[in-house]
Amino acid sequence: MGWRTGTSGQGVERLQILRTGNLVLLDVLNQIKWQSFNFPTDVMLWGQRLDVSTWLTSFPRNTTSFYTFEILYNKVALYLNSGRLKYSYWEFKPSKNRNITFVELGSNGLELFDDKHKKIAQIIASWKVQPVRFLALGNRTGNLGIYFYSSTTRKFEASFQALNTTCDLPLACKPYGICTFSNSCSCIGLLTKKSHMVSDCNERVPSRFCGGGTTQVEMLELNDVVTVLKDAPKRINVTKTTCANLCLNDCKCVAALHSYGNYDDPSSEQCSLYYLVAGIKQVEKGLGLSYMVKVPKGTSYHHNNPSVKKWVLIVVGVVDGLIIILVLGGLVYYLVHKRRNNLQGTNNDT
């Protein structure tokens, strides 16, 4: 026996699949004794309702991490889960701090309701010509999408996506990879080898520093880089040096994000400690952010060395630079080739 509905002794007489896609077990009075809508996986169909404290789950390939879309009292949110670790990377909150009791997928999008069955918020699907068919949590990307059926393409297409940029996805790159402005991946592993450069983002520093040895470690600072992962333990009024030391003194900590204040209190400094390195992306300069990763001592330049900042920027931008060179090279080749053809055509005419 691999699975059962648990409805033994409840007088179930019939199994039926409804027009909504809900699979139900009914008794002689047509009362629902069990329904698949109460046990969702990674898809939510039109008309389906999810109560607070329930979630959708999807499992990407070739990784032990998995994604969840969770219905909480104050928000709906996307999470990256790795073992006991959980970090959010997108969320939607009702206004005025109103609490959610359940959500329901309607024809125009995902509707949020309170305990009086009053709609308090809605995630609206942009395409309104065709009704919404289902909501899905992507197995490969972890993105949340609302889909309709296109009679033109004869495919299901997204009318809403929670994340519209590749670099906002938590696993857009391999561990210790940086998602650049061109939506390409660059490896932090390039920074941790003094003798040679490596291109595999998995050939880098160890992911754990607890137990089994006395490895000395240091923090490698990456400028103009941030992680999309949220909900990390946070300290307020902490300097960058203290932030780095907090991570160094915690063997489970593998990265730290330091910021030079926020909009509410520009004078404050914040430090977030991470026990997972993922979701790293390049950001604009001057945001006051400093992302630091823990590495074995001696495998990188010291983070206080000014050359590190320059080197990091070169590595992060190398893919973008190559793309620009290829595009310009192709354009020059096209113009030269076209001019030669014009000259040959002129000579033939004469």
Salt bridges, closest charged atoms under 4 A:
ASP27 OD2 - LYS33 NZ 3.83
GLU70 OE2 - LYS86 NZ 2.81
GLU91 OE1 - LYS75 NZ 2.87
GLU91 OE2 - LYS93 NZ 3.94
GLU104 OE1 - ARG49 NH2 3.62
GLU111 OE2 - LYS119 NZ 3.84
ASP168 OD1 - LYS281 NZ 2.59
ASP200 OD1 - LYS174 NZ 3.80
GLU221 OE2 - LYS240 NZ 3.03
GLU269 OE1 - HIS258 NE2 2.88
